[in-house]
Amino acid sequence: MIEKELDTQFQEAVTSASRMTQASLPQDVQLRLYACYKQATFSALEPRQTTTYHLRDAFKTNAWMQISHLTADEAKEQYIEIINSLLNK
């Protein structure tokens, strides 16, 4: 897939995801989307633990760590696949 085409598809998927409500998505799917988005846009996980670190943040960090081996492009492809599968239901 051409990089520009991938970036365009990724942005379209992000736009589609922003129209979805959290209540309509299972939490495991939300975490997977979060992790893929972060890996696609930041590529490097830098866990920070502060005094306001919550259990929710631990789940988000764990989800990201699980896919940290993916390249940014692979994470974009997974994000697109998840959104497309949700839209086709």
HUHUFEN-V880718 format. One record per helix or strand of 2 or more residues. SS is the DSSP state (helix for helix, strand for strand). FROM is the first residue (numbers start at 0). TO is the last residue. If there is no record, write none. Layout:
# HUHUFEN-V880718
ss->SS from->FROM to->TO
ss->SS from->FROM to->TO
This chain:
# HUHUFEN-V880718
ss->helix from->2 to->17
ss->helix from->21 to->23
ss->helix from->26 to->40
ss->helix from->54 to->65
ss->helix from->71 to->86
